[in-house]
Amino acid sequence: MFFNLFKSIPTISTKELANKLPEKPQIIDVREPNEYVSGHIPGAKNVPLGKIGSYTPRGKVYVICQSGMRSKRAAKTLESKGFDVVNVSGGMSAWSGATRGGKL
């Protein structure tokens, strides 16, 4: 049990995630709604960090936020519930691909 507390969450770069977009990966954006509408990855679903505990992903899920800190917390929460989770390092601050919504 204690081993799981220290288990690291798999991580992917924003560039690696951009390369996966043609596969239509499940992306969860854990920023607040006002941040999400200002610009998000096409196809990403907004599930704010405060609501991540009640969210049930289907299959592998990539979690992103603004810098990578909130997404890491969200990924740990989802992983502790047995879901296949990958944290996106650098978050939207490092994202250089297309966005929907406003401009970041």
DOFI-747811 format. One record per residue (C-alpha): residue number from 0; residue in three letters; chain; z, x, y. Coordinates in steps of 0.25 Angstrom, whole numbers, always signed. Last residue first. Example, Ala and Ser with C-alpha at 12.3 -4.5 7.8 and 13.67 -1.06 7.14 Angstrom:
BEGIN
<atom k="1" r="SER" c="A" pz="+29" px="+55" py="-4"/>
<atom k="0" r="ALA" c="A" pz="+31" px="+49" py="-18"/>
***
This chain:
BEGIN
<atom k="103" r="LEU" c="A" pz="-98" px="-14" py="+128"/>
<atom k="102" r="LYS" c="A" pz="-109" px="-23" py="+132"/>
<atom k="101" r="GLY" c="A" pz="-108" px="-38" py="+130"/>
<atom k="100" r="GLY" c="A" pz="-110" px="-46" py="+117"/>
<atom k="99" r="ARG" c="A" pz="-117" px="-40" py="+105"/>
<atom k="98" r="THR" c="A" pz="-118" px="-25" py="+103"/>
<atom k="97" r="ALA" c="A" pz="-128" px="-15" py="+99"/>
<atom k="96" r="GLY" c="A" pz="-124" px="-1" py="+94"/>
<atom k="95" r="SER" c="A" pz="-116" px="+10" py="+101"/>
<atom k="94" r="TRP" c="A" pz="-102" px="+6" py="+96"/>
<atom k="93" r="ALA" c="A" pz="-92" px="+17" py="+99"/>
<atom k="92" r="SER" c="A" pz="-84" px="+8" py="+109"/>
<atom k="91" r="MET" c="A" pz="-86" px="-3" py="+99"/>
<atom k="90" r="GLY" c="A" pz="-77" px="+3" py="+89"/>
<atom k="89" r="GLY" c="A" pz="-75" px="+18" py="+88"/>
<atom k="88" r="SER" c="A" pz="-73" px="+17" py="+73"/>
<atom k="87" r="VAL" c="A" pz="-78" px="+4" py="+65"/>
<atom k="86" r="ASN" c="A" pz="-67" px="+1" py="+55"/>
<atom k="85" r="VAL" c="A" pz="-72" px="-3" py="+41"/>
<atom k="84" r="VAL" c="A" pz="-66" px="-14" py="+33"/>
<atom k="83" r="ASP" c="A" pz="-67" px="-19" py="+19"/>
<atom k="82" r="PHE" c="A" pz="-56" px="-30" py="+19"/>
<atom k="81" r="GLY" c="A" pz="-43" px="-29" py="+10"/>
<atom k="80" r="LYS" c="A" pz="-33" px="-35" py="+20"/>
<atom k="79" r="SER" c="A" pz="-28" px="-21" py="+24"/>
<atom k="78" r="GLU" c="A" pz="-42" px="-18" py="+27"/>
<atom k="77" r="LEU" c="A" pz="-43" px="-29" py="+37"/>
<atom k="76" r="THR" c="A" pz="-31" px="-25" py="+45"/>
<atom k="75" r="LYS" c="A" pz="-35" px="-10" py="+44"/>
<atom k="74" r="ALA" c="A" pz="-49" px="-14" py="+50"/>
<atom k="73" r="ALA" c="A" pz="-43" px="-22" py="+61"/>
<atom k="72" r="ARG" c="A" pz="-34" px="-10" py="+65"/>
<atom k="71" r="LYS" c="A" pz="-46" px="-1" py="+64"/>
<atom k="70" r="SER" c="A" pz="-54" px="-11" py="+72"/>
<atom k="69" r="ARG" c="A" pz="-44" px="-11" py="+83"/>
<atom k="68" r="MET" c="A" pz="-44" px="+4" py="+84"/>
<atom k="67" r="GLY" c="A" pz="-59" px="+6" py="+83"/>
<atom k="66" r="SER" c="A" pz="-63" px="+7" py="+98"/>
<atom k="65" r="GLN" c="A" pz="-68" px="-7" py="+102"/>
<atom k="64" r="CYS" c="A" pz="-67" px="-14" py="+89"/>
<atom k="63" r="ILE" c="A" pz="-74" px="-13" py="+76"/>
<atom k="62" r="VAL" c="A" pz="-72" px="-18" py="+61"/>
<atom k="61" r="TYR" c="A" pz="-82" px="-16" py="+50"/>
<atom k="60" r="VAL" c="A" pz="-80" px="-26" py="+39"/>
<atom k="59" r="LYS" c="A" pz="-84" px="-25" py="+24"/>
<atom k="58" r="GLY" c="A" pz="-84" px="-38" py="+17"/>
<atom k="57" r="ARG" c="A" pz="-80" px="-52" py="+23"/>
<atom k="56" r="PRO" c="A" pz="-70" px="-50" py="+34"/>
<atom k="55" r="THR" c="A" pz="-58" px="-59" py="+34"/>
<atom k="54" r="TYR" c="A" pz="-51" px="-60" py="+48"/>
<atom k="53" r="SER" c="A" pz="-36" px="-64" py="+49"/>
<atom k="52" r="GLY" c="A" pz="-31" px="-51" py="+52"/>
<atom k="51" r="ILE" c="A" pz="-42" px="-47" py="+61"/>
<atom k="50" r="LYS" c="A" pz="-38" px="-58" py="+72"/>
<atom k="49" r="GLY" c="A" pz="-30" px="-48" py="+81"/>
<atom k="48" r="LEU" c="A" pz="-41" px="-38" py="+80"/>
<atom k="47" r="PRO" c="A" pz="-52" px="-47" py="+85"/>
<atom k="46" r="VAL" c="A" pz="-62" px="-52" py="+75"/>
<atom k="45" r="ASN" c="A" pz="-76" px="-52" py="+82"/>
<atom k="44" r="LYS" c="A" pz="-87" px="-51" py="+72"/>
<atom k="43" r="ALA" c="A" pz="-98" px="-41" py="+73"/>
<atom k="42" r="GLY" c="A" pz="-112" px="-45" py="+71"/>
<atom k="41" r="PRO" c="A" pz="-118" px="-37" py="+83"/>
<atom k="40" r="ILE" c="A" pz="-107" px="-26" py="+87"/>
<atom k="39" r="HIS" c="A" pz="-99" px="-31" py="+99"/>
<atom k="38" r="GLY" c="A" pz="-100" px="-32" py="+114"/>
<atom k="37" r="SER" c="A" pz="-91" px="-38" py="+125"/>
<atom k="36" r="VAL" c="A" pz="-89" px="-50" py="+116"/>
<atom k="35" r="TYR" c="A" pz="-81" px="-42" py="+107"/>
<atom k="34" r="GLU" c="A" pz="-72" px="-36" py="+118"/>
<atom k="33" r="ASN" c="A" pz="-69" px="-50" py="+123"/>
<atom k="32" r="PRO" c="A" pz="-66" px="-55" py="+108"/>
<atom k="31" r="GLU" c="A" pz="-56" px="-44" py="+106"/>
<atom k="30" r="ARG" c="A" pz="-60" px="-32" py="+97"/>
<atom k="29" r="VAL" c="A" pz="-60" px="-33" py="+82"/>
<atom k="28" r="ASP" c="A" pz="-75" px="-33" py="+80"/>
<atom k="27" r="ILE" c="A" pz="-78" px="-36" py="+65"/>
<atom k="26" r="ILE" c="A" pz="-91" px="-31" py="+59"/>
<atom k="25" r="GLN" c="A" pz="-97" px="-36" py="+46"/>
<atom k="24" r="PRO" c="A" pz="-109" px="-27" py="+43"/>
<atom k="23" r="LYS" c="A" pz="-123" px="-32" py="+46"/>
<atom k="22" r="GLU" c="A" pz="-130" px="-22" py="+37"/>
<atom k="21" r="PRO" c="A" pz="-139" px="-19" py="+49"/>
<atom k="20" r="LEU" c="A" pz="-126" px="-16" py="+57"/>
<atom k="19" r="LYS" c="A" pz="-122" px="-4" py="+47"/>
<atom k="18" r="ASN" c="A" pz="-128" px="+7" py="+56"/>
<atom k="17" r="ALA" c="A" pz="-120" px="+2" py="+68"/>
<atom k="16" r="LEU" c="A" pz="-108" px="+3" py="+59"/>
<atom k="15" r="GLU" c="A" pz="-110" px="+18" py="+56"/>
<atom k="14" r="LYS" c="A" pz="-113" px="+20" py="+71"/>
<atom k="13" r="THR" c="A" pz="-100" px="+13" py="+75"/>
<atom k="12" r="SER" c="A" pz="-92" px="+22" py="+65"/>
<atom k="11" r="ILE" c="A" pz="-86" px="+17" py="+52"/>
<atom k="10" r="THR" c="A" pz="-72" px="+18" py="+47"/>
<atom k="9" r="PRO" c="A" pz="-65" px="+14" py="+34"/>
<atom k="8" r="ILE" c="A" pz="-50" px="+11" py="+36"/>
<atom k="7" r="SER" c="A" pz="-40" px="+21" py="+32"/>
<atom k="6" r="LYS" c="A" pz="-30" px="+18" py="+22"/>
<atom k="5" r="PHE" c="A" pz="-16" px="+21" py="+28"/>
<atom k="4" r="LEU" c="A" pz="-10" px="+7" py="+26"/>
<atom k="3" r="ASN" c="A" pz="-17" px="+6" py="+13"/>
<atom k="2" r="PHE" c="A" pz="-10" px="+18" py="+7"/>
<atom k="1" r="PHE" c="A" pz="+4" px="+11" py="+10"/>
<atom k="0" r="MET" c="A" pz="+0" px="+0" py="+0"/>
***
